[in-house]
Amino acid sequence: MTSRAAALAALAAGLLLAWPASASASTIAGKVGGGKLPIGQASGSTSGSSGSSSQTLSWNGNVRLRHTGDVIGAVGSDPEGEYALYAPESGDIHVILDGVDGDCSYHGETDVTIAPAAEISRVQQGVGAPSYSLHAKFPVDTPPLPYTITGPDHCRGGGSGLFPIFGRVFLNTLVTQRSSSSQLAGTVTAPLLTKWGWSLSPQSS
């Protein structure tokens, strides 16, 4: 396996939420589920390198979440309270792949359409500065990202390839986060140089 192929294999492996500032479990579903769908931004990147090869996959775009109609209690070490559950509803994420393998380079871009899915995000209810966790992935039927190769003859200049991105986590807080106000925003970085960012605000009814 070439160094570029190895890097590819290794790497392959502003969002708005609508939640009531204070509400009981019996009113959450009506207020959230019956209102407009929340929308905003999610972004991130993941990088890898090996010798003279390096690669970065980055993404940024809009996501809508929907309230599932369910409310649960605190999980693990979460602060006590009620947590409304949300799941991806729709959205569009622009994805960019850039890589270098010695004197060869490759680049590709695509747009991913977010579809309804079962991934669950949680937002604490009834408090002005809620705790929350977020999680969403690209749909399993997401087509691979096409890329082109440039460089000297041995690089297969003008050649092309496909990079799989289905099932990739594009929104993730890793652990339960605690906001300082109703505005939720932050970034986290995981091992293997993967980073996620988000910006969330409650949508007024």
C-alpha positions as CSV (number, residue, x, y, z in Angstrom):
1,M,0.0,0.0,0.0
2,T,1.4,3.5,-1.0
3,S,1.8,6.1,1.6
4,R,-1.1,8.1,0.1
5,A,-3.3,5.0,0.2
6,A,-2.3,4.4,3.8
7,A,-3.1,7.9,4.7
8,L,-6.5,7.7,2.9
9,A,-7.3,4.4,4.7
10,A,-6.4,5.8,8.1
11,L,-8.4,9.0,7.6
12,A,-11.4,7.1,6.2
13,A,-11.4,5.0,9.4
14,G,-23.6,27.5,14.0
15,L,-26.4,25.0,14.7
16,L,-29.5,26.3,16.4
17,L,-31.7,24.4,18.8
18,A,-35.2,25.2,19.9
19,W,-35.7,24.5,23.5
20,P,-37.9,26.3,26.0
21,A,-36.0,28.4,28.6
22,S,-38.2,26.8,31.2
23,A,-40.8,24.1,30.8
24,S,-42.1,21.0,32.4
25,A,-41.8,17.6,30.8
26,S,-45.4,17.7,29.9
27,T,-45.0,20.9,27.8
28,I,-41.6,20.3,26.1
29,A,-43.0,18.1,23.3
30,G,-45.7,20.6,22.5
31,K,-43.5,23.7,22.5
32,V,-40.5,22.2,20.7
33,G,-42.1,19.7,18.5
34,G,-44.9,22.0,17.4
35,G,-42.7,25.0,16.6
36,K,-40.3,25.7,13.7
37,L,-37.4,23.3,13.2
38,P,-34.1,24.5,14.6
39,I,-31.3,25.3,12.2
40,G,-27.7,26.5,12.4
41,Q,-24.0,25.5,11.8
42,A,-21.8,22.6,12.5
43,S,-18.1,22.2,11.4
44,G,-15.1,20.1,11.9
45,S,-11.9,18.6,10.5
46,T,-9.8,15.5,10.8
47,S,-6.1,15.2,9.8
48,G,-3.6,12.5,9.3
49,S,0.1,12.3,8.2
50,S,2.7,9.6,7.5
51,G,6.2,10.5,6.3
52,S,5.9,12.9,3.4
53,S,2.1,12.3,3.1
54,S,-0.5,14.4,4.9
55,Q,-4.2,14.8,4.5
56,T,-7.1,16.9,5.9
57,L,-10.8,16.4,5.6
58,S,-12.9,19.4,6.7
59,W,-16.6,20.1,6.7
60,N,-19.0,23.0,7.4
61,G,-22.7,23.6,6.9
62,N,-26.2,23.9,8.1
63,V,-28.2,21.3,10.1
64,R,-31.7,21.1,11.3
65,L,-32.6,19.1,14.4
66,R,-36.1,17.9,15.4
67,H,-37.4,17.1,18.9
68,T,-38.1,13.4,19.1
69,G,-40.9,13.9,21.5
70,D,-38.9,12.2,24.3
71,V,-37.6,13.6,27.5
72,I,-35.3,11.6,29.8
73,G,-33.5,12.2,33.1
74,A,-29.8,12.8,33.7
75,V,-27.4,10.2,32.4
76,G,-24.2,9.3,34.3
77,S,-22.6,12.4,35.8
78,D,-24.9,14.8,34.0
79,P,-26.4,17.5,36.2
80,E,-29.9,16.5,37.5
81,G,-32.8,17.6,35.4
82,E,-34.9,16.7,32.4
83,Y,-33.2,16.4,29.0
84,A,-35.2,16.7,25.7
85,L,-33.9,14.5,22.9
86,Y,-33.2,15.8,19.4
87,A,-32.2,14.0,16.2
88,P,-31.0,15.2,12.8
89,E,-33.8,16.2,10.4
90,S,-32.2,17.8,7.4
91,G,-29.3,20.0,6.3
92,D,-26.4,20.5,3.9
93,I,-22.7,20.0,4.7
94,H,-19.9,21.0,2.4
95,V,-16.9,18.6,2.7
96,I,-13.4,19.2,1.4
97,L,-10.5,16.8,1.1
98,D,-6.9,18.0,0.6
99,G,-3.8,15.8,0.6
100,V,-0.2,15.7,-0.3
101,D,2.0,12.6,-1.1
102,G,5.5,13.8,-1.7
103,D,5.3,15.9,-4.9
104,C,1.8,14.7,-5.7
105,S,-1.3,16.4,-4.4
106,Y,-5.0,15.7,-4.5
107,H,-8.2,17.7,-3.8
108,G,-11.9,17.0,-3.8
109,E,-15.2,18.6,-2.6
110,T,-18.7,17.5,-2.3
111,D,-22.0,18.4,-0.6
112,V,-23.7,16.0,1.8
113,T,-27.4,16.1,2.3
114,I,-28.4,15.3,5.9
115,A,-31.5,13.1,6.2
116,P,-33.6,12.1,9.3
117,A,-31.6,9.7,11.5
118,A,-31.6,8.1,14.8
119,E,-28.6,9.8,16.4
120,I,-29.5,11.5,19.6
121,S,-28.6,14.8,21.0
122,R,-29.7,15.9,24.5
123,V,-30.4,19.4,25.9
124,Q,-31.3,20.1,29.6
125,Q,-34.6,21.7,30.1
126,G,-35.9,24.4,32.5
127,V,-32.5,26.2,33.0
128,G,-31.0,29.3,31.5
129,A,-27.6,27.7,31.0
130,P,-28.3,24.1,30.0
131,S,-26.0,21.1,29.9
132,Y,-26.1,19.2,26.6
133,S,-24.5,16.7,24.3
134,L,-24.6,16.5,20.5
135,H,-24.0,13.7,18.1
136,A,-24.8,13.3,14.4
137,K,-23.3,11.4,11.4
138,F,-23.4,11.5,7.6
139,P,-26.1,9.2,6.3
140,V,-25.1,5.7,5.4
141,D,-26.1,6.2,1.8
142,T,-23.8,9.3,1.4
143,P,-21.9,8.9,-1.9
144,P,-18.1,8.9,-1.7
145,L,-16.2,12.1,-2.2
146,P,-14.6,12.3,-5.6
147,Y,-11.0,13.8,-5.8
148,T,-8.5,14.5,-8.5
149,I,-4.7,14.1,-8.4
150,T,-2.2,16.7,-9.7
151,G,1.6,16.6,-10.0
152,P,4.4,15.0,-12.2
153,D,3.7,12.0,-14.4
154,H,4.3,9.5,-11.7
155,C,1.4,11.0,-9.7
156,R,-1.1,10.0,-12.3
157,G,-1.8,13.7,-12.9
158,G,-5.4,14.1,-13.9
159,G,-6.3,10.8,-12.3
160,S,-9.1,10.6,-9.8
161,G,-10.4,8.6,-6.9
162,L,-13.2,8.2,-4.4
163,F,-13.0,8.8,-0.7
164,P,-15.7,7.2,1.5
165,I,-17.4,9.6,4.0
166,F,-20.6,7.8,4.9
167,G,-21.2,7.3,8.6
168,R,-18.6,9.9,9.5
169,V,-19.4,11.9,12.7
170,F,-19.8,15.5,11.7
171,L,-21.2,16.8,15.0
172,N,-19.9,15.7,18.4
173,T,-19.4,17.2,21.8
174,L,-17.5,14.1,23.0
175,V,-18.8,14.6,26.6
176,T,-21.6,16.5,28.2
177,Q,-21.0,20.2,27.9
178,R,-22.2,23.0,30.1
179,S,-23.1,26.4,28.6
180,S,-22.7,29.7,30.4
181,S,-25.9,31.0,29.0
182,S,-28.7,30.0,26.6
183,Q,-26.1,30.4,23.8
184,L,-24.3,27.1,23.3
185,A,-21.0,27.2,21.5
186,G,-17.7,25.4,21.6
187,T,-15.0,23.2,20.1
188,V,-13.5,19.9,21.1
189,T,-10.6,17.9,19.8
190,A,-10.3,14.1,20.0
191,P,-7.3,11.8,19.5
192,L,-6.1,11.4,15.9
193,L,-6.5,15.1,15.3
194,T,-10.3,15.2,14.8
195,K,-12.0,18.5,15.8
196,W,-15.7,19.5,16.0
197,G,-17.2,22.9,16.4
198,W,-20.7,24.1,17.0
199,S,-22.8,27.3,17.7
200,L,-26.3,26.9,19.1
201,S,-29.0,29.2,20.2
202,P,-32.6,28.6,21.3
203,Q,-35.0,29.6,18.5
204,S,-37.7,32.0,19.6
205,S,-41.2,30.9,19.0
